[in-house]
């Protein structure tokens, strides 16, 4: 049983990924030998070279893309492994396995290489070659790793299993091309306020609603800049503005909720961050603030969301530690 599963796993996940990864890299190398540069941001792909024999450095460069392409194919290879199990349990005919395997392998190979090639401005020849390699794999190799079950399922169960698996796989393939709601952009700014008589105002890049909120709070003191930024996809018209104001040193970590729309002003006083106005509906993301690590000057660290690294900062004008 385990030996059979291992054989099918190697023949779907590993063989599919390796064939598409190495094969696409070889095609790109051959294009280069013919004088066609298959990837370039500037001046762009095109016939910039001449006919030549490949050098060792050139071979290493192009074949070095193979693991990168194969990595993107692995996810779809796992899907093909699951598909082979379903088709085996359903004892589908060989012609159907070739038809379905060829269509799915071609589409997933092209999509995987297209996604991988985005990082280095890959020309269309890359995904096109991957589609052909995926088609060849799906038609000629994929059926070899489908082992019909000695005890077939009931007819209704076989049809239902194959239909559901095909629909799920098709949705997996086309989902990146479906329209998605853009993620709202987040603008944030963090400042420290010490004793003083000046009116506290927001930074210019935050919206007018933040200015109105600060005017209503009527806070006074000497402002010290900290850190700010903007995070988003760049495709959304929605903007969420966050203003964080600390009236004391940041002494402990705090994970602050972000409103789904609009703005919020957080004020740190007596160790507690208070939101103005109160947040009714929350965004999935959070803003984490924690004490700084600089032994000389007061500051902090901030991180948006769960991923990524903290950004450290100190206040400016600087505030010596302990003040």
Secondary structure as GFF3:
##gff-version 3
##sequence-region A 1 323
A	DSSP	alpha_helix	2	9	.	.	.	ID=ss1
A	DSSP	pi_helix	10	14	.	.	.	ID=ss2
A	DSSP	alpha_helix	15	33	.	.	.	ID=ss3
A	DSSP	alpha_helix	56	63	.	.	.	ID=ss4
A	DSSP	alpha_helix	66	90	.	.	.	ID=ss5
A	DSSP	alpha_helix	94	117	.	.	.	ID=ss6
A	DSSP	three_ten_helix	118	120	.	.	.	ID=ss7
A	DSSP	alpha_helix	124	136	.	.	.	ID=ss8
A	DSSP	pi_helix	137	141	.	.	.	ID=ss9
A	DSSP	three_ten_helix	142	145	.	.	.	ID=ss10
A	DSSP	alpha_helix	155	174	.	.	.	ID=ss11
A	DSSP	three_ten_helix	175	177	.	.	.	ID=ss12
A	DSSP	beta_strand	185	199	.	.	.	ID=ss13
A	DSSP	alpha_helix	208	217	.	.	.	ID=ss14
A	DSSP	beta_strand	220	231	.	.	.	ID=ss15
A	DSSP	beta_strand	239	246	.	.	.	ID=ss16
A	DSSP	beta_strand	254	259	.	.	.	ID=ss17
A	DSSP	beta_strand	263	269	.	.	.	ID=ss18
A	DSSP	beta_strand	272	276	.	.	.	ID=ss19
A	DSSP	beta_strand	282	291	.	.	.	ID=ss20
A	DSSP	beta_strand	299	304	.	.	.	ID=ss21
A	DSSP	beta_strand	311	314	.	.	.	ID=ss22
###
